[in-house]
Amino acid sequence: MALNWTLVIDSGNAPVLADFWAAALQYEVEDPSPLIDELLAGGLLGKEAVAEHRGHKIFRGYAGIRHPDDPFDEKSGVGHGRRLLFQDVPEDKAVKNRLHVDVHTGVPGAPNGLEELVVRLEGLGASRVREVDMGPAGHWWVMRDPEGNEFCAA
């Protein structure tokens, strides 16, 4: 039986990086407000463990995003399918990623699809690192998200 998984990404500002990736992938930012309200009311969570971001309560130092078509838990907002979780860590990114996300254009082979995707991602805060053109084997841009994590736009 196949297992479910979540890709966890270390960050310096989890909710801000989650906002970037939600916009980049056109995913939904998870809203754990109902669960947090329940945990606070029951005395199971201290106020110090809660932060607010864009009008929603979040667990301090954490933010998740999920694919809009996948099932999710209504109370916690946690997706049960394609999901990224961002967690704050004290150290800055120091070396190249050993794992990265590839973001693909919506229309394979579209003449301006890659450039439009790269420009859209730059508008969200990403930056270009280098272009790779392998002819028929593929054409993509290596990019960095706002915290310097490498990813590819193809």
N, C-alpha and C positions, 0 to 999 in steps of 0.2 A: 504494500500500500504506500503510495507516495505521501510524503510529508509536506505540511505547510511550512513556509519560511517567511522571515522578515529580514530585509537588509537593514542593518543598523549602521549609521554613519556618525562618527564622532564629530563634534562641532564646538565652536566657541559661543554660538548663540542659536540654540536649537530652533526656536520658533521662527526666527528670521530666515534661517537656511531652509526650513520646511516650506516657508512661503515661496522662496525662490524655486525649489524643486516642484512644488505643487503647480506653480504657473508654468514652469518649463515642460512638465509632463502632462499638464492639463488634468491633474489629480485633484482630489478633495482633501483639504486639511481636516484632520480628525478633530472633533469637538468633544472633549471628555467632561464638559461642564456639568451635565446631569449626574454623572458618577461622582465627581468631586463634591458637588453639593450634598449628595447622599452620605459620602464619607465624612465630610465636615460635620453635618448634622448629627451623625451617630458617634462623633468623637473618635473616629478611627483614623483621622488624618488631621495633622496640625496645620494651622494657617501658614506656617513657615515653609511648608512643602508645596504651596500653591502660588502661582503667579497669574497675571492677566496679560493676554495678548489679543489685540484687535477685538476687545469687548467680550472675550471668552476666558473662562478659567482654564488654566492648564497646569499640569504637574510641572513644578519648577525644574528647568533643565531638560525637559523632554517635549518633543512634538512629533506627531506622526502624520503621514499622508497616505491616501489609499486611492486605488483606481475607482472611478465613479460608477462603473458597472458591476463591481464585485460586492458581495454581501458584506454587511457590517453589523456590529452590535449597536443597537439604538442608544443604549444607556452610556456606554463608554466611548462610542464613536470609532472603536477599533475595527479596522478592516479584517476580513477573513479571506483575503485573496492577495492580490499584488499590493505590497505595502512597503514603505520606507519609514524607519524610525530614526529620529535625530536625537542624540544625547550629548549634553555638554560634558566636556572633559577639561581638566585644568591646563593641559599642555597644548601648544600650537602644533599644527601639522609640520613635520620636519623633513620628510622624504617623499618620494614618489609613491602614489597609491599602489597597492598590490591587487586591488580589485577596483573596477570602475564601471560606470553606467554608460551604455551607448544609447543615445537619443536618435531616433530615426524620423525622417520626414514622413508626413502622412501619405504622400503619393510617391511610391517608388518610381524612379526614372524621370520625374518631373524636371524639366530643363532648369528651372530656377529654384527648385525645392530646397536644395542644400543651402544656398545663399540666403534664402528667405528664413530658413530655420536658424541659421547662425546669427543673422541680424536680429531676429526676435529674441534669441537667447542673450545676445549682448544687451538688448534693451532691458532685460530683466536683471542684468548685473554680471553676466558671464564675460570672460575675455578669451580671445583667440590666442593659442600658443603656436601651433603650426598646422599647415595644410599637408595632407598626405594624399597623393593621387597615384594609385596603382593601376590605372587604366581599367581594363575589364574586371580586375580583381577587387576594385572598390575605390571610392573617393570619400574622404572625410576630413573633418577638422578636429584636432585635439584642442580642447578648451579647458578653462578652469571656472568653477563656480565662485561665488563671492568670497568663500573662505579658502580658495586655492586648491580645492579637490579637482583632480583631472577627470575629464569625461570626454567622450567622443560624440560629435554630431555627424550623422551619416545620412 
